[in-house]
Amino acid sequence: MKDNSIINEIIIKVVIGEALTSTERTMYDEFIADEGNRELVEKFKNGDYQLQKLKEIHVIDVDGGRAIIEAELNRNYGKQVDIQRRPTRKIFRDVATSAAAVLVILTAAIFLWRYFNHDKTIKVKEEVKTIAGKIIGPAQRMAALTLSDGSNILLDSTKAGQLAQQGGAVVLNNNGTLQYQVKTTAPEVLYNTLTTAYAQTYDIVLADGTKAWLNAGASIKYPVTFTGNERKVEISGEVYFEVAHNQNKPFIVHVSGEKGPIDVQVLGTHFNINAYDEEAVIKTTLLEGSVQIKHNDYQTLLTPGQQSQVGNGVPQVINKVNVNAVVAWKNGVFSFENADIDVVMRQLIKWYDIEVIYEGTKPSDKISGDMQRSLTLPQVAENLEFMTGLHFRIEGRKLIVPAASPDNSQKNTKQSK
């Protein structure tokens, strides 16, 4: 294995601002003559990147330094974050390269240098907090519940117990899941609405036992108890359903919006509806059972593995859809399959509540691969960079997509499972 210790020490000096000897300067110039090495060194000077590498190093814990990072991430993201002692999974490429090894060692070394050369009780903690506070994290389990009288309750995974009484139903929040328990029969039908903003996600158990998962930027309006001969709800955005079976009372999902209206009717089944206004079509994908799609005069019956697409043109049915990729979001994964850059960016906009800026011509290459939705935005940007060969930048809450490169020779499509 190549010994990188000398160049490690030289790069540490560069990053922390120490002067180099003439010999060290020659070695450093030779090292950064390679464009890839030069880009990695520049990247490493960024605080966000340093924090990301700190999370990957399972052995570093200088007088509680690891605990400081974890505590600050928990404060910023509102959920428990643990820097585990396990290897970090890298998407789209192998990292057993000398350059990657250099950076991992550099992270620990620079952290140690800063710790032992600054005020231990103040400066290091403040630097770590500053770095952690700048990181844009993934969506959180949060939502807004609008009751029948128009009042709102903000929900998160920490709010537990009874929230309200709505007609004959008790509204509960249990470990980040909204639940309705029917106690009595109410004379009137009351409606509630659950809404997730960008960078929020939530799930709900309706009064009949039907479960629904809301992606970021989605909503579902529903009666607190189901009366009459049908169970009807209305959604926007993307929602995954596992419908409780009731042969005598069909479950109907209504979608309005620019490309609606459509009604999806089922008795008991698992399916996903993607009905974001900015998407070209409303996609209904069936995993189990059967569903009937109604759109104006058009009707069709789906079987498992099929997807209905309803837009401004003629509705169509796609056979043998990759259902695992369609519902990957519900299972905590970004799954791209020959996706345009616009498709990828629209998902990131919703999940991280960011703005995307294109610099020049949009990249035209298709993107395929999986990433965990628990990644921070810098981690996602790095994974996309390794895959496409393009250098994505983050400025505040903006993700900058560089112009398409005329030379795609450095594109790396390798994926890790």
N, C-alpha and C positions, 0 to 999 in steps of 0.2 A: 504493500500500500504506500502511496506517495506521502512523504513527510511534508505537511503544510505548515509546520510550526513557525518557520521563519517568516513566511509571507503573512501568517496570522498576526504576528507581532507588528509587522510593518503596517498592516491595514488598521490595526487597533490604534496605532499612533496617528494615522491619517484621520480617523474618525474622531478621536478625542483632541486633535489639534496639536500634537507634539511634533517637533521638528524632526526631519529625517536626516540621517547621515548621507553622504554622497553615494555610498554603496547601496544603502537602503532605497534611496531615490531611484537609482538605476534599476534595481529589482522591481520596484513598484511601477515604474514606467513600462517595463517589459510586461508586467502582469496586466495592466489596464490597456495595453495595446490591443488586446483581444476585446472586441466590442461587448461580448457577453459578460466578461469579468468586470468591465467598466460599468455596465448597467447594474450589475449586482452590488458593486460597492456603493454606487450612488443611491440605490434603493435602500441599502442598509443604513444609510444616514438618516432615513425617515423614522420618526418615532413610532408610527403605526406598525411598520414592518418589524421594528425591534420588539414590540410587545408580542406580536404574532410569534416570533421565534422564541421568545421567553416562554410562551405557553407550550412550545414543542419540547422544551428541555425539561425532562422529568426529575433531574437530580439537583437543580438549582434551588436553594432555600437558604439564603444568607441572612441569618438572624431574623427570620420571618419574612423575607422578601417575597417568597411565593404567596404567603398568606396575605400580604399587603395587596398584591395584584388581584388575588381572588376576591378579597373584600371589596375592592374598588369596582371590579367588573360586576359583582352582585348588586352594588349600589346603583350602578348605571343601567343595568339591564333588568333589574327587578326579579331576578330568579337566581337559583343557586348555580354557581359556576365552579367547577373543580378542575384544577390543572392536574390531570391524572398522570400517574406513572405508567404510561403506555406509549407505544410508538404512534406517531401521528399519521393518519392515512392521507396520502397524497393522491389527488385526482389528476389524471391526464399525463402523468409522466413518472419515471423513476427518479429518485433523488439521491441515489448512491453515486454522486459525482463529487469530484474533488472540490468544485466551487461550492456546492451545497454544504459539504463538510466544513469548509472554511467558515461559512457564515454561521453555522450552528455553534462552532467553537468560539467564534467572535462574539456572539451574543452573550454567552456566559462570561467571557473575559471582560467585555466592556461593562457589563453590569457590575462585576466585582471591582473593576477599577473605579467606577463612579462611587461605589459604596465605600471603599476604603480611602478615597481621596476627597470625600465631602463630609459634611455634618451628617452623621448616621441617623440622628433622630428627626431631621427636618428635610434636608435636600433630597435624599433618595426617595423618601415617601412622597414628597411633592412631585418629583419627576415621574414616578410610577403613576400617581393619580392623574397627572396631566396627560400622560400617554393614554391611559385607560379611558379617560373621559372623552377623548377625541374619537374613539372607535365607534363606528356605526354598527350596532348589533342587529340581529335578526328580529323578526316579528315576535311579539309577546302575546301571552294568553290574556287578552283584554277585549272588552266589547262594551257597547252601550245598550241597555235594556230600556225600551220605551213602553210604559204601562198604558192601560186603557184610558187613563185621564190625561195623558200627554206628559206626565212627569218622567224623568230619566234617572236611571241608576247606573253608575259606572261599575263595571265588573272587572275583576282580575282573579287570579288563582288563589289569592290569599283571603278573599272575602267569602266567608262560609256561613251556612245556616239559612234560616228563613229570611227572605228579602221582602216579600209582600204577600198579601192575600188578594187574589183576583177572582171575583165571583166565587165559584165553588172550588177553585184550585189554589193550592199553596205553592208559591214560587220559592225554590230553594237554589242555593249555589253550593255545590259539593265538589271540592277538589278541582275547581276550574271548569265544571260542567253545570250548565243551567238545567234545572229539572222542574217539571210540573207534576204535582200529585193532586188528583181529584179527590175531594173530600165529600162534597155534596153536589146535587144538581142545581145549577143556577137558572133563573128564568130568562136571562138574556145572554147573548153571545158577546163576550169581550175579546178584544184582539190586543196582542202584544207584538212588538217588533224588536228583534235582536239585530244589531248592526256592528260590523267590524270596519274600522277605518284602515287606511294603509298602515302596514307594520303591526297589524293586530290579527288574531285568529281566535276562534272559540267554537265550542260545540254545545249541543242542546239535546235533551230528551223531552219530547213532547208528551202531552197528556196520554196518548195512546201507546206510548212506549217506543215510537219511532225516534231514531237517532239521526241527527244532522250535524255535519261539520262545516263550518264557514271558513273559507279562505279569506285572505286579506281583501278589504274593499267589497264586502258582500253584505247581504241582509236577508232576513226571512221574517215575513209577517204571518201570524198564525192565530187561531182561536185558542184561548187558554183551556177550553174543553171542546171536544168534538161532538156536536149534536147533529141530528138529521141523518140523511142517508149517504153522506160523503164526508171525507176529511180533506179539506182544501187549504193550501198554503200558497203564499206568493213570495218569490225570491228575486234577487238581483245578484250579479257577480257570479261566484262559483261556490257551489254547495254539493256535498256528497251525502247521500241518503242511504240509510238502512231502515226500510219501512217495515213496521210491525204488521203481520198478516191479519187481515180481517176480510173474509170472503163476502160479507154483506155490506161492507162500507169501503168503497175504493178510495185510494189516496191520490189526490190530484195536486200537482205542482204547476202553478201558473207563472208564466214569464211574460212580462209586457216589454217595454223598451222599444228601441228603434226597429228591431228586426222581429219583434213579436207581433201579435201575441201567440204563444203556444201553450198548450196544456199537455202535461205528461201524466198519464193515468196508470196506476198500478194497484195491485192487491197486497203484495208483500214482496219486496225485492231490494237489490242493492244497485244503485246507479249514481252517476255523476252528471251534473249540469254545469256547463261553463257558459254563462250568459253575460259576460262583461260587454258593455256598450262599445268599447274600443276594438273588440274582436270582430272579424268579418262575418262570422256565423255563430249561432247558438248551437252548441254541441251537447247532445245527450248520449252518454255512453253507458251501456248496460253490462253489469258484471254477473248478476244472478237473476233468475226469474224471467219476467217479460214486462214490457211497458208499451203503451200505446201513445203515439205522438199525434197531436191534432194541431194543425196550423191552417186557419181559414177553412178551405174546402179539402185540404190535404190531410190524409190519415195514413199511418203506417204502424206496423207492429214490429218491435225489435226483439231479437233473441240475443243471448249472451255473446259478447265479443263484437257486437255491432254498434255503430255510432250514427245517430241522426244529425244532419247538419242543415239548419234552417237559417237562411239569410234573405237578402233582397231578390235572389234568383230562385231557381227551381230547387225545392228541398231534395236532399239525396241521402242515401244510406251507404255507409262505408262498412265493408265486411272485414273481419279479422283484424280489428284494431288492437294495438298493444295496450290492453287495459291497465297493466301494471304501471306503465308510463303515465297514463291519464290520471290515475289516482295517487301517483307518487307524492304529490303535495300533501295529501292527507296523512301520509306515512313519514313525513319529514324529509322529503328528498326533492331536489330539482332534477327532473329527468328530461333531457333534450334529445330529440331524435330527428336528425337532419333539419334542425330549426334555423330559420333566418335570425340574424342578429336582432331584428326588431322584436321577434317573439321572446327571445331571451331577455332583452332589456325591459319589456313590459312586465315580465314576471318579477324582475329585480325592483322595478319602480314600486310595485305594490308591496312586496315583502319587506323592503328596507325604507320605504317612504322617502325616495330620493328623486332627483331630477337627472335625466340622462342628456348629455350634450354630445352631438356628433361633430367631429372636426373634419369637414370635407366629405369626401365620398364614403358612403357606408360600406363596410366590408360585406362581400357577397358570398363568402364561403358558408356552407352549412355547418351547424354545430351539433355534435352528438356527445352524450356523456351524462353522468350523474354527479351531483354534489349534495352534501348534506345541507339542509335549510337552516341548521344551527350555526353555520359559519358566519363570521363577521364579514362585512362588505370588503375589507382589504383582502381577506382570504379568498373570497369569491373572485375578486379582480385578478389576484395572482393566478388562480386556477384557469381563468379564461385566457390570461396572457400566455401561460404554458401551452394552452391548446391551440390558440390562434396565431401566436407569434407577434401579437400586437401589444403595445404597452398601454394598459388602461390606467388612468390617473383618478385620484379622488381629491376634490377640492371642496371642503365643507360637506354639504349634502348633495354634491354633484358628482356623478360618475362620467368621466370624459372618455369617449370612445374615439380612438385615433382614426385618421383616414385610412382607407384600405391601402395596404402596402403593395407596390408593384412587383415585389419579389416575395413569393410565398414559400421560398425554399426552407425557411426555418420553422415552418408550421409543424407542430407536434401533435399528432392525433392519438398518441398512445394513451391508453386508459388503464387504471388499476381497478380491480374488482373489490 
